[in-house]
């Protein structure tokens, strides 16, 4: 699978590395050069660009990707701009991180294939492991 991953903060970079380790091709995008420098040797290719700008996204091989993942976690506005532009450019499968319930609701109205709030997912898994730990997962 070939994935475009926009937003390489803690969540996005971890996801990009995990996908790469599973054998997927990952194109990483972030507007911060430091984040690109930290990950560029661990994924297929990484670009410094503002993914909220249509002109920037049109420079990517969007016709060759299987999915786009928007993992922007600091700005609802930037996340929504990136998601909307990807949809306008014809990306069929767009998955996105939501910052909160309002962000999630807006993206549901945009018909995003999968919307996730990482903190809620992590909290559920952690609670499950606290209450029913497996011997190798004891805290």
Beta strands, then each sheet from edge to edge (+ up, - down):
strand 1: 2-6
strand 2: 25-30
strand 3: 45-48
strand 4: 67-70
strand 5: 94-97
strand 6: 114-116
sheet 1: 3+ 2+ 1+ 4+ 5+ 6+
end
